[in-house]
Amino acid sequence: MDGFFGTAYYGQRGNNCDGLMKSVFHFLAGCLLLLASTAVGADTQLVLTNARVYTLNPAQPWADTVAISGGIIQYVGDRAGADSHIGQQTRLMDLDGQMVLPGFQDIHIHPVHSGVSYQQCALFDIVGVDNLLAKVAACAADNPEWAWVRGGGWTVDNFAPSGLPDKKLLDKLLPDRPVSLKSSDGHSLWVNSKALELAGINASTPDPDGGRIDRYPGSREPSGSLQEESGMALIHLVEPELTHVEMVEGLRFAQQHLNALGITAVQDALVKLESRDAYRSFPAYHVLDEAGELSLHVVAAMYWENHLPVKQQVRRFKKARKQHSRGLVRATSIKIWQDGVLETHTAALLAPYLDKPDGYRGELLNNQERVDEAAARLDKAGFQLHFHAIGDAAIRSSLDAIQHARKKNGARDSRHHISHIQLFDPADIPRFAALDVVANFQPYWAVNDSYIIDLTLPKIGPQRGKYLYPIGSVSRSGAKIAFGSDWYVSSADPLLGIETAITRIDVSGESDQPLGSNEEISLEQAIAAYTINAAYVNFLEQSTGSIEVGKSADLAVLDNNLFAIPVTRISDTRVTATLFQGRLVAGKL
């Protein structure tokens, strides 16, 4: 399985020379889990001492000892004060100065879909078209039983400046076997002629609403890529349906990976109630949860279907919330896609793309009247809204919809959040705090990599480029910021995100110039965005997100104290152990 070795295990946007060593480490740590977890179970009395415990509790920021019993934190303080929590059955663990943090939480991620993708033809972190094609050929040769060669992870910068791959490249390899490969950003699908033929897509096929069939210049002939969910769905409808076993094994793979990175809670950013693809995640979550195997708190953001009637969808979501909110799973959030991505001109902008004719600005996936109605009805029904918005027009539209809902229903503890938020109009930055909307950034993207330099800035120009991922400005405005990774789009490793949020420089060294001016945040802010602030978004802050008495013992142990090392060493730091509800789920103690 390619995902276990090499940088492909990370699924990073951009190469990282350290990825190989870190992924091997995580693999070995996972192998120790079966042995170690029998020694540290949920009922174990455990005292971690001689540690640098950063609690995220303002009343007690630091400690050196944590006592755990029955999966709950019983004591936080110094070693002397822990004596009453130490008995004959207590395991006393000297951490030799290692750092202890609350378990990380990722509020925009795709665990099941990512896990399944790593068991298909994984193209993550492969640079160069020839190398991509060699991997596809190897996948096909190694898996003759696959009716379709499916997978994903290729990055659009391999096909700069257009970002659009050609079907003819795949036709030369596999003319008679269908191929469908999703891009790393999840918004494009690369296919060969056989896949187009089986889907009935030809020159006379119209573009679906909200999507696009890419075509050769000056022609109607499909060129081999499809954009956005509705475009990709034309292919997904004829692909073999994923089996229940594939979905469950995908989740097991993902969970092991995330636990090894110190992650103990997620918001699955796209869960479909009905589909043939890997976003139909609820059954897999429930299988692991009911078997006692699930080691993540899960909030599911159910997918808003842009073409279905608003009232009908609200009724479906209410029913699904009641059916699927059980155990460690909560079906309480709704994912609304308002646009696509800048790289392929599907993001919705307030001003025209510089490299497109006739003032083209992209399109909103839901017009304002429809998204206003959806937001108001969902908010009234008690759902959290989780918007995808990349372009400044989509960000404004999402904020307008939330403002409409607040005006119609009144303010409540909604914790609505907007994710990705790449290109801002500066006038909209203060609206996050004013509307009590959480800014959900993917900090690992906020660098001058090839995506920004080769694919984004030529489309928007340097002046608008000043407002790409303005995390510092949004934070200074008083808004709450929280972080996610969008794995598999980019690495799920929170430590990479933390370093990048502080430096705005790519950890791989692709560029030494920070993105933007004065958009960095502090280490304290970055850690909070992955812990207590993310727990707030997940409605879990009363039981997780900080190290306090009475909270769940969800903890990450790190081999470095992040406050005692140069910031550029944060990405070299290792998670040596992860506890979930007091149970060791990754690494060893």
TORPA-219680 format. One line per field, with one value per residue (C-alpha): x, y, z. Coordinates in Angstrom, 2 decimals, decimal comma, padded with zeros to 5 digits. Layout:
px <- X | ...;
py <- Y | ...;
pz <- Z | ...;
//
This chain:
px <- 000,00 | 001,75 | 000,37 | 002,54 | 005,87 | 007,34 | 005,89 | 002,73 | 001,64 | 001,27 | -000,73 | 000,97 | 000,52 | 004,15 | 007,11 | 008,67 | 012,06 | 011,28 | 008,10 | 009,75 | 011,27 | 008,12 | 005,84 | 008,10 | 008,08 | 004,30 | 004,07 | 006,34 | 004,44 | 001,22 | 002,75 | 003,48 | -000,13 | -001,42 | 001,11 | 001,05 | -002,72 | -003,15 | -000,97 | -002,73 | -006,48 | -009,34 | -009,69 | -005,98 | -004,92 | -002,09 | 000,09 | 002,25 | 005,00 | 008,24 | 006,59 | 006,09 | 002,30 | 000,83 | -002,77 | -004,59 | -006,28 | -005,66 | -006,00 | -003,18 | -001,19 | 001,60 | 002,00 | 004,38 | 002,03 | -001,33 | -003,28 | -005,85 | -008,42 | -011,33 | -010,39 | -010,86 | -008,27 | -008,29 | -005,39 | -003,21 | -000,32 | 003,08 | 004,40 | 004,04 | 000,34 | -000,31 | 000,45 | -003,21 | -003,78 | -001,05 | -001,94 | -000,68 | -002,37 | -001,24 | 001,20 | 003,64 | 005,21 | 008,28 | 008,16 | 011,69 | 010,76 | 008,57 | 005,72 | 002,08 | -000,68 | -004,41 | -005,18 | -005,28 | -008,59 | -008,97 | -012,13 | -011,95 | -010,83 | -012,01 | -010,97 | -012,94 | -012,49 | -008,76 | -008,29 | -010,02 | -007,94 | -004,70 | -005,81 | -006,39 | -003,84 | -002,22 | -000,57 | 000,25 | 003,44 | 004,46 | 006,13 | 006,17 | 003,75 | 006,04 | 006,27 | 002,50 | 002,01 | 004,59 | 002,71 | -000,63 | 000,91 | 002,30 | -001,07 | -002,77 | -000,14 | -000,11 | -003,90 | -005,26 | -008,45 | -009,45 | -012,24 | -011,43 | -008,10 | -009,19 | -007,27 | -006,16 | -003,71 | -002,22 | -001,65 | -002,80 | 000,59 | 001,89 | -000,25 | 000,50 | -000,45 | -003,93 | -004,01 | -005,92 | -004,59 | -005,22 | -007,04 | -004,56 | -001,82 | -003,88 | -005,14 | -001,57 | -001,23 | -004,67 | -006,79 | -009,29 | -009,49 | -011,31 | -009,22 | -010,51 | -008,11 | -009,19 | -006,94 | -005,40 | -007,74 | -010,79 | -012,25 | -011,03 | -011,17 | -008,70 | -010,10 | -009,26 | -011,39 | -012,72 | -014,13 | -015,75 | -017,23 | -018,72 | -020,22 | -021,69 | -019,79 | -019,09 | -019,09 | -022,86 | -022,99 | -023,84 | -021,97 | -023,88 | -025,13 | -022,28 | -019,71 | -017,71 | -016,57 | -013,22 | -012,81 | -010,02 | -009,63 | -011,91 | -013,71 | -016,53 | -014,53 | -013,97 | -010,27 | -010,15 | -010,89 | -014,09 | -014,59 | -016,49 | -018,83 | -021,50 | -018,94 | -017,13 | -020,44 | -020,97 | -018,14 | -018,86 | -022,33 | -020,84 | -017,85 | -018,11 | -019,72 | -017,36 | -017,97 | -018,73 | -015,45 | -013,49 | -015,09 | -014,43 | -010,83 | -010,36 | -011,49 | -009,21 | -006,27 | -007,18 | -007,75 | -004,37 | -002,70 | -004,54 | -003,99 | -000,27 | -000,28 | -001,87 | -005,36 | -008,26 | -011,23 | -012,34 | -015,05 | -015,56 | -016,11 | -018,26 | -020,54 | -023,14 | -026,35 | -026,53 | -023,73 | -021,57 | -018,30 | -016,24 | -018,11 | -020,90 | -019,11 | -021,71 | -021,81 | -018,04 | -018,02 | -020,80 | -019,10 | -015,93 | -017,80 | -020,08 | -017,08 | -015,27 | -012,57 | -013,30 | -010,63 | -011,84 | -014,63 | -016,45 | -018,65 | -020,15 | -020,80 | -023,54 | -023,39 | -025,78 | -027,04 | -027,12 | -029,84 | -032,35 | -035,23 | -034,32 | -037,22 | -036,71 | -033,06 | -033,73 | -036,18 | -033,57 | -030,91 | -033,19 | -033,89 | -030,19 | -029,20 | -031,53 | -030,40 | -026,64 | -025,90 | -024,85 | -021,75 | -018,77 | -020,48 | -022,54 | -024,44 | -024,89 | -023,15 | -024,04 | -021,42 | -022,33 | -020,04 | -020,28 | -017,55 | -014,61 | -010,89 | -008,80 | -006,42 | -009,05 | -011,12 | -014,03 | -013,66 | -016,18 | -014,49 | -015,64 | -013,32 | -012,51 | -009,80 | -006,88 | -006,24 | -009,82 | -011,66 | -014,89 | -014,59 | -015,13 | -015,38 | -016,42 | -019,82 | -021,47 | -022,69 | -025,83 | -027,33 | -027,80 | -031,53 | -031,14 | -028,21 | -029,98 | -033,04 | -030,89 | -028,90 | -032,02 | -033,85 | -030,81 | -029,94 | -033,51 | -033,35 | -030,26 | -027,62 | -024,11 | -023,19 | -019,83 | -019,18 | -016,56 | -015,56 | -012,32 | -012,93 | -013,83 | -017,30 | -017,99 | -016,70 | -018,97 | -021,92 | -021,40 | -021,19 | -024,30 | -026,18 | -025,18 | -026,15 | -029,52 | -030,04 | -029,16 | -031,51 | -034,35 | -033,84 | -031,94 | -028,45 | -027,77 | -024,80 | -024,45 | -020,66 | -021,04 | -017,71 | -016,34 | -013,52 | -010,52 | -011,23 | -008,33 | -008,89 | -010,45 | -011,89 | -010,47 | -013,91 | -015,16 | -012,47 | -014,25 | -017,51 | -016,26 | -016,11 | -019,25 | -021,29 | -019,57 | -018,36 | -015,28 | -012,54 | -011,58 | -008,15 | -005,88 | -002,61 | -000,35 | -001,58 | -000,48 | 002,92 | 004,53 | 004,49 | 003,91 | 000,15 | 000,40 | 003,25 | 002,37 | -001,39 | -002,93 | -001,10 | -001,25 | -005,03 | -005,53 | -002,43 | -000,14 | -002,52 | -005,30 | -002,61 | -001,94 | -005,17 | -004,47 | -005,10 | -004,81 | -004,77 | -003,05 | -005,47 | -008,53 | -007,15 | -006,42 | -009,99 | -011,19 | -012,53 | -011,98 | -009,68 | -009,45 | -007,54 | -008,05 | -005,98 | -008,44 | -006,51 | -006,01 | -005,64 | -002,62 | -000,85 | -002,97 | 000,05 | -000,89 | 002,77 | 003,36 | 000,34 | 001,52 | 004,98 | 003,53 | 001,02 | 003,89 | 006,35 | 004,17 | 007,09 | 006,90 | 008,50 | 010,00 | 012,06 | 010,34 | 010,40 | 012,06 | 009,70 | 006,67 | 003,26 | 001,78 | 002,87 | 002,31 | -000,02 | 001,91 | 000,43 | 002,06 | 002,81 | 000,16 | -002,45 | -001,51 | -001,73 | -005,08 | -006,40 | -005,74 | -006,99 | -009,38 | -010,64 | -011,18 | -012,96 | -015,21 | -016,14 | -016,90 | -019,03 | -016,56 | -014,82 | -016,58 | -015,00 | -011,90 | -009,50 | -007,59 | -005,97 | -008,24 | -009,71 | -012,92 | -012,13 | -011,51 | -007,90 | -007,28 | -003,58 | -000,65 | 002,91 | 005,65 | 009,39 | 010,11 | 008,77 | 007,56 | 008,25 | 011,90 | 013,03 | 013,46 | 010,18 | 011,72 | 012,19 | 008,48 | 008,02 | 010,74 | 008,96 | 007,45 | 004,27 | 005,55 | 002,18 | -001,50 | -004,14 | -007,86 | -010,15 | -007,17 | -006,40 | -003,14 | -004,06 | -000,71 | 002,95 | 004,12 | 004,63;
py <- 000,00 | 003,14 | 005,29 | 003,66 | 004,67 | 007,84 | 011,31 | 009,91 | 008,96 | 012,62 | 013,77 | 017,15 | 020,00 | 020,38 | 018,16 | 017,98 | 016,33 | 015,40 | 013,61 | 010,24 | 010,06 | 011,32 | 008,88 | 005,92 | 007,04 | 007,18 | 003,76 | 002,24 | 004,03 | 002,55 | -000,93 | -000,53 | 000,33 | -003,23 | -004,02 | -000,70 | -000,21 | -003,34 | -001,71 | 001,67 | 001,16 | 003,51 | 002,21 | 002,58 | 004,97 | 006,88 | 009,73 | 011,55 | 013,51 | 015,36 | 016,87 | 020,33 | 020,42 | 023,35 | 023,25 | 025,94 | 026,80 | 030,52 | 030,03 | 027,45 | 027,66 | 025,26 | 022,15 | 019,21 | 016,40 | 015,07 | 012,31 | 010,27 | 007,74 | 006,22 | 008,22 | 011,56 | 014,06 | 014,02 | 016,32 | 018,93 | 020,52 | 019,73 | 016,31 | 016,84 | 017,51 | 014,26 | 011,91 | 011,36 | 010,09 | 007,46 | 004,00 | 000,47 | 000,11 | 003,50 | 003,68 | 006,49 | 007,63 | 009,89 | 011,77 | 013,13 | 016,68 | 015,92 | 018,30 | 017,44 | 019,25 | 018,72 | 016,36 | 018,29 | 018,82 | 019,27 | 021,12 | 020,58 | 017,13 | 014,09 | 010,96 | 008,22 | 009,61 | 010,10 | 006,64 | 005,03 | 007,09 | 005,84 | 002,29 | 003,15 | 004,70 | 007,26 | 010,12 | 012,37 | 014,44 | 013,16 | 015,94 | 015,92 | 014,54 | 011,68 | 010,55 | 010,72 | 008,60 | 006,07 | 005,68 | 005,24 | 002,57 | 000,78 | 000,91 | -000,65 | -003,36 | -004,23 | -004,41 | -006,24 | -007,00 | -003,32 | -002,77 | 000,95 | 002,50 | 004,98 | 007,18 | 010,74 | 013,18 | 014,80 | 018,52 | 021,03 | 022,78 | 019,77 | 021,08 | 024,79 | 027,31 | 025,93 | 023,32 | 021,05 | 017,56 | 015,91 | 012,61 | 011,68 | 011,21 | 008,45 | 007,06 | 006,15 | 004,10 | 002,54 | 002,95 | 000,21 | 000,48 | 003,40 | 005,72 | 008,39 | 010,30 | 013,11 | 016,11 | 016,79 | 019,75 | 017,55 | 019,87 | 018,26 | 014,79 | 013,57 | 010,82 | 008,96 | 008,52 | 005,16 | 006,69 | 009,49 | 006,93 | 004,83 | 007,97 | 009,04 | 012,34 | 013,76 | 016,99 | 017,36 | 016,85 | 020,14 | 021,34 | 020,42 | 023,17 | 024,34 | 022,22 | 022,08 | 019,63 | 020,92 | 020,96 | 021,51 | 025,18 | 026,09 | 022,77 | 021,02 | 017,81 | 016,90 | 017,19 | 014,86 | 016,85 | 017,72 | 020,43 | 020,60 | 018,10 | 018,16 | 017,69 | 014,85 | 013,19 | 012,44 | 009,92 | 008,76 | 007,63 | 004,92 | 003,90 | 000,71 | 001,45 | 001,27 | -001,66 | -001,39 | -003,15 | -000,61 | 002,23 | 000,73 | -000,14 | 003,38 | 004,81 | 002,45 | 003,60 | 007,27 | 006,96 | 005,32 | 008,10 | 010,90 | 009,44 | 009,14 | 012,89 | 013,62 | 014,25 | 013,17 | 015,05 | 016,02 | 017,75 | 015,61 | 018,36 | 016,50 | 013,60 | 012,53 | 010,80 | 008,96 | 008,51 | 006,01 | 007,60 | 007,64 | 010,57 | 008,26 | 008,00 | 007,39 | 003,57 | 003,32 | 005,62 | 003,66 | 000,30 | 001,40 | 003,26 | 000,36 | -002,00 | 000,29 | 001,00 | 004,65 | 006,88 | 010,22 | 012,57 | 013,09 | 015,99 | 015,34 | 018,24 | 016,82 | 017,79 | 020,42 | 019,38 | 022,53 | 021,23 | 019,90 | 021,93 | 023,75 | 022,50 | 018,92 | 019,01 | 020,50 | 017,66 | 015,10 | 016,64 | 016,66 | 012,98 | 012,22 | 014,19 | 012,06 | 008,83 | 009,36 | 011,38 | 008,61 | 007,44 | 009,52 | 010,82 | 014,00 | 014,86 | 018,54 | 020,54 | 021,28 | 021,77 | 024,32 | 024,79 | 028,37 | 028,22 | 026,21 | 027,04 | 029,81 | 027,54 | 026,38 | 029,60 | 028,12 | 030,41 | 033,27 | 036,70 | 040,27 | 041,50 | 039,70 | 037,10 | 038,79 | 035,85 | 035,32 | 037,30 | 039,26 | 040,10 | 036,53 | 036,32 | 032,75 | 031,86 | 031,25 | 027,67 | 028,90 | 032,26 | 034,67 | 034,19 | 030,43 | 030,45 | 033,03 | 030,79 | 027,74 | 029,50 | 030,84 | 027,50 | 025,48 | 027,99 | 027,92 | 024,12 | 024,35 | 023,28 | 024,66 | 026,06 | 025,08 | 027,04 | 026,39 | 029,81 | 030,51 | 033,69 | 037,07 | 036,97 | 033,58 | 034,80 | 037,84 | 035,71 | 033,32 | 036,18 | 037,74 | 034,46 | 034,17 | 037,80 | 037,08 | 034,09 | 036,11 | 038,90 | 036,46 | 034,12 | 036,22 | 035,54 | 032,15 | 029,97 | 028,76 | 028,65 | 028,92 | 028,86 | 029,61 | 027,43 | 028,06 | 031,82 | 032,41 | 035,74 | 038,51 | 041,86 | 043,77 | 045,28 | 041,82 | 041,03 | 042,80 | 040,98 | 037,70 | 039,17 | 041,27 | 038,21 | 035,83 | 033,65 | 031,46 | 031,86 | 028,29 | 028,50 | 025,80 | 027,41 | 025,06 | 026,70 | 030,20 | 030,13 | 031,32 | 027,92 | 027,07 | 027,24 | 030,89 | 031,97 | 030,10 | 029,60 | 032,22 | 035,54 | 035,60 | 035,40 | 038,15 | 040,37 | 041,54 | 044,08 | 041,57 | 039,03 | 040,98 | 039,55 | 035,83 | 033,89 | 036,97 | 035,01 | 037,76 | 040,46 | 038,34 | 037,47 | 041,11 | 042,00 | 040,07 | 037,06 | 033,54 | 031,55 | 027,76 | 025,41 | 022,37 | 020,61 | 019,50 | 016,20 | 014,62 | 017,96 | 018,66 | 017,10 | 016,46 | 017,13 | 020,01 | 020,70 | 021,66 | 023,95 | 025,52 | 026,34 | 027,73 | 029,92 | 031,48 | 031,92 | 032,06 | 030,21 | 026,77 | 024,21 | 022,41 | 025,43 | 026,01 | 029,74 | 031,79 | 034,75 | 034,91 | 035,20 | 038,61 | 041,26 | 041,03 | 038,05 | 035,79 | 034,76 | 033,67 | 030,13 | 030,48 | 031,49 | 028,68 | 026,00 | 027,38 | 027,23 | 023,48 | 022,78 | 024,88 | 027,01 | 023,94 | 022,27 | 025,34 | 024,91 | 021,24 | 022,11 | 020,04 | 022,73 | 021,70 | 018,23 | 018,59 | 021,16 | 021,94 | 020,00 | 020,57 | 018,47 | 016,79 | 016,86 | 013,85 | 012,67 | 013,40 | 014,23 | 014,49 | 013,92 | 015,66 | 015,07 | 018,82 | 021,69 | 023,96 | 027,03 | 026,09 | 025,47 | 027,66 | 027,93 | 026,25 | 023,07 | 022,70 | 020,75 | 018,31 | 017,60 | 014,16 | 013,04 | 010,18 | 009,16 | 010,00 | 009,31 | 009,26 | 009,14 | 007,96 | 005,12 | 004,94 | 005,00 | 005,81 | 005,62 | 004,46 | 005,69;
pz <- 000,00 | -001,21 | 001,58 | 004,22 | 002,77 | 001,32 | 001,23 | -000,32 | 003,19 | 003,98 | 001,02 | 001,18 | -001,25 | -002,23 | -001,47 | 001,98 | 002,26 | 005,86 | 004,89 | 004,34 | 007,81 | 009,51 | 007,69 | 008,46 | 012,08 | 012,12 | 010,52 | 013,16 | 015,89 | 014,58 | 014,61 | 018,33 | 019,04 | 019,27 | 021,97 | 023,79 | 023,89 | 026,00 | 028,67 | 028,71 | 028,51 | 029,24 | 032,83 | 033,62 | 036,37 | 034,77 | 035,91 | 033,39 | 035,10 | 034,44 | 031,38 | 029,93 | 029,97 | 028,02 | 029,12 | 027,07 | 030,38 | 031,00 | 034,76 | 034,76 | 031,51 | 032,50 | 034,62 | 034,86 | 035,93 | 034,73 | 036,48 | 034,56 | 035,68 | 033,78 | 030,71 | 032,53 | 033,70 | 037,52 | 038,34 | 036,64 | 038,52 | 039,98 | 040,93 | 044,67 | 044,38 | 042,51 | 045,43 | 046,29 | 042,73 | 042,88 | 044,12 | 043,71 | 040,31 | 038,98 | 036,09 | 036,78 | 033,52 | 033,55 | 030,22 | 030,60 | 029,69 | 026,69 | 025,88 | 026,47 | 024,58 | 024,28 | 021,41 | 018,14 | 016,37 | 012,61 | 011,63 | 007,87 | 006,80 | 004,83 | 006,76 | 004,99 | 001,50 | 002,11 | 003,57 | 000,60 | -001,84 | -000,34 | -001,09 | -004,74 | -007,14 | -004,84 | -006,75 | -003,81 | -003,96 | -007,37 | -009,33 | -013,12 | -015,68 | -016,68 | -013,07 | -012,69 | -015,79 | -014,61 | -011,35 | -013,12 | -015,36 | -012,30 | -010,54 | -013,55 | -013,94 | -010,24 | -009,98 | -013,03 | -011,10 | -011,01 | -013,53 | -013,30 | -012,38 | -009,75 | -007,38 | -006,87 | -005,42 | -008,54 | -008,19 | -010,76 | -010,82 | -012,77 | -015,62 | -015,30 | -016,53 | -017,27 | -014,52 | -016,92 | -017,79 | -021,16 | -021,70 | -024,47 | -021,86 | -020,24 | -023,55 | -024,52 | -021,34 | -021,06 | -024,19 | -023,29 | -019,50 | -017,83 | -015,67 | -013,27 | -011,02 | -008,69 | -008,15 | -004,76 | -004,22 | -004,86 | -007,49 | -010,71 | -012,22 | -014,85 | -017,09 | -020,27 | -023,36 | -022,21 | -019,03 | -021,04 | -023,41 | -020,61 | -019,06 | -022,41 | -022,35 | -025,81 | -027,75 | -027,46 | -023,68 | -021,95 | -018,88 | -015,71 | -013,41 | -011,22 | -013,06 | -016,27 | -018,90 | -020,10 | -023,87 | -026,36 | -027,39 | -030,26 | -030,03 | -028,17 | -027,80 | -024,10 | -023,30 | -020,32 | -017,16 | -015,36 | -012,77 | -009,49 | -007,89 | -010,57 | -013,35 | -011,59 | -010,75 | -014,45 | -014,11 | -010,57 | -011,65 | -013,88 | -011,75 | -009,67 | -006,31 | -003,36 | -001,04 | 002,65 | 003,41 | 001,36 | 003,29 | 006,71 | 005,86 | 004,52 | 007,84 | 009,77 | 007,65 | 008,14 | 011,87 | 012,44 | 010,47 | 012,28 | 015,75 | 014,96 | 014,29 | 017,67 | 016,25 | 018,45 | 016,96 | 013,46 | 011,54 | 008,46 | 005,94 | 003,43 | 004,36 | 001,84 | 002,82 | -000,50 | -003,02 | -004,84 | -003,75 | -000,56 | 000,96 | 002,17 | 005,50 | 008,21 | 007,98 | 008,39 | 011,41 | 013,08 | 012,47 | 014,24 | 016,96 | 017,82 | 017,88 | 020,31 | 017,72 | 016,96 | 018,49 | 017,18 | 018,14 | 014,84 | 013,77 | 010,34 | 007,96 | 005,76 | 002,11 | 000,78 | -002,65 | -004,76 | -007,06 | -004,51 | -003,02 | 000,20 | 002,34 | 001,23 | 002,22 | 005,64 | 006,35 | 005,25 | 007,46 | 010,50 | 010,00 | 009,47 | 012,58 | 014,68 | 013,02 | 012,96 | 016,13 | 018,47 | 020,25 | 019,20 | 016,06 | 015,76 | 012,56 | 013,36 | 010,63 | 006,99 | 004,28 | 001,61 | -001,38 | -002,65 | -005,29 | -006,55 | -006,71 | -008,22 | -010,09 | -012,57 | -012,64 | -010,66 | -007,63 | -007,54 | -007,62 | -007,16 | -009,93 | -013,19 | -013,65 | -015,36 | -017,70 | -018,90 | -021,59 | -021,29 | -017,60 | -016,39 | -012,58 | -011,92 | -010,51 | -007,17 | -006,88 | -005,10 | -006,03 | -003,14 | -002,79 | -002,55 | -000,11 | 002,06 | 002,29 | 003,00 | 005,72 | 007,43 | 007,43 | 008,53 | 011,24 | 012,53 | 012,64 | 014,86 | 012,36 | 012,15 | 008,73 | 007,24 | 004,04 | 001,39 | 000,05 | -001,82 | -003,82 | -002,35 | -003,93 | -002,33 | 001,04 | 000,87 | -000,24 | 002,69 | 005,17 | 003,65 | 004,06 | 007,72 | 008,28 | 006,69 | 008,98 | 012,09 | 011,06 | 010,43 | 013,40 | 015,91 | 017,20 | 018,78 | 019,70 | 016,12 | 015,61 | 011,85 | 010,06 | 006,61 | 005,36 | 003,07 | 002,72 | 000,38 | -001,37 | 000,74 | -000,02 | 002,98 | 003,70 | 004,68 | 007,24 | 010,16 | 009,39 | 010,86 | 014,36 | 013,84 | 012,82 | 015,28 | 012,40 | 012,86 | 010,25 | 009,32 | 007,68 | 006,27 | 007,38 | 005,46 | 002,23 | 003,22 | 001,49 | -001,72 | -003,40 | -007,05 | -006,54 | -005,55 | -007,81 | -011,02 | -010,81 | -008,52 | -008,80 | -012,63 | -012,31 | -009,72 | -009,77 | -006,93 | -005,36 | -004,76 | -003,87 | -000,67 | 000,74 | 000,31 | 003,53 | 005,79 | 009,06 | 011,03 | 009,88 | 010,64 | 014,07 | 014,89 | 013,91 | 016,95 | 015,08 | 016,32 | 014,07 | 013,95 | 011,71 | 009,52 | 006,89 | 004,19 | 004,09 | 001,64 | -000,17 | 002,03 | 004,99 | 008,07 | 010,33 | 012,68 | 013,42 | 009,79 | 009,96 | 013,20 | 011,85 | 008,61 | 010,43 | 012,39 | 009,49 | 006,34 | 004,69 | 003,10 | 005,43 | 002,41 | 001,43 | -001,92 | -001,13 | 001,59 | 001,20 | 003,50 | 001,92 | 002,57 | 005,02 | 008,77 | 008,43 | 010,80 | 014,14 | 017,39 | 018,55 | 021,26 | 018,69 | 016,31 | 019,01 | 020,17 | 016,60 | 016,53 | 020,06 | 022,14 | 019,23 | 017,06 | 019,99 | 020,16 | 016,50 | 017,17 | 020,24 | 022,27 | 024,32 | 027,55 | 027,40 | 025,21 | 023,74 | 026,95 | 029,76 | 032,74 | 035,52 | 034,39 | 030,69 | 028,48 | 028,55 | 024,87 | 024,83 | 022,42 | 023,68 | 021,66 | 021,75 | 021,72 | 023,79 | 020,98 | 023,09 | 023,61 | 020,02 | 016,92 | 015,06 | 012,02 | 014,08 | 014,83 | 011,60 | 012,76 | 016,03 | 016,53 | 018,26 | 020,41 | 021,89 | 021,58 | 024,21 | 023,43 | 026,45 | 028,45 | 026,05 | 024,14 | 020,44 | 018,83 | 019,80 | 023,19 | 026,74;
//
